[in-house]
């Protein structure tokens, strides 16, 4: 997925906070939910979303989404990650 096309899609779907974030490598953080929906495009590295007992790792060009209020954890791969992310309130 192209970053520019992804960002246009975020805006069209009502995602108002859009930024590129860099993450250092780390194990899963604690289970939590957000008061907003998140959609992200992995630009570099590996970003893992854990939902209950299921983990899915996303690499460059892959998109993940976490709906508002869904309990989950996130882990960052050994090389870190750079993610274009949008939030919809």
N, C-alpha and C positions, 0 to 999 in steps of 0.2 A: 504494500500500500504506500502510495506517495504521501508525504507529510502535508503538502499543500492541499491536496484533495481531501485528506483526512480532516484537516482543520476547517475547511469549507463545510464538510459534513457535520462537524460538531456544531458550528454556528447555525446551520440550517435546522438542527435538532434541538436548539435552545440551550446549548452549553455556553455559558457566559464567561466563566473563568478558564482561560486556555493558556497554558505555559509549558515550556520544556523544563523538565526536572532531571537533575543528575543524582543518582543514588550510589552510595558506597556499598560494597559487599556487606551483607549481614544475614543472619538467620531470621526465621519468621518472627515478626513482632507479635504482640498479644492480640487475641481475637477482639475485634471491634466492629462497629458499624459507623456509617457517616450519615449526617443529615442532608446529604446531597448524593446524586448519582455520579459515578465516575466512568469515563471511557478513556482508554489510553492506547497509544500506538508506540510500541517499543522501537526505538531508533537504533540502539546499540545495547549489547549485553543481554542479560536474562532477568526477567521479572516473573516471579511465581505468585499466583493467587491460590490460597488454600481455603476451601469451603468445607467445613466439617472434616471428614477423612479423605477428601479428594483434593489433590494438588495438581495444578496445570501450570506449566512453565511456558512463557511466551518469549520468543526471540525477535530479532529485527524483522520488521514488516508485519508483525502479528498484532492484532487488536484484542484487548480485554475490556470487559465492562463489569462493574459492580453496581447493582441497583441501590437506591437509597435505603438505608436501614439493614441491608443484608450483612449478617455476621461473617467475618472473614479475617484472614491474616495475610501478610505479604512478606515475601523473602526476596533478597537480591542476590544474584549469582556472583561467582568468584571474581568476575571482571567488573562488577558493578553494572549499572544500567543507566541509560538515558532514555526518557520517555516523554512524548508529547501527550499531555493529559488535559482533559476538560472536565469541568464540574457543572452540573445542572442542579439548581436549587428549586 
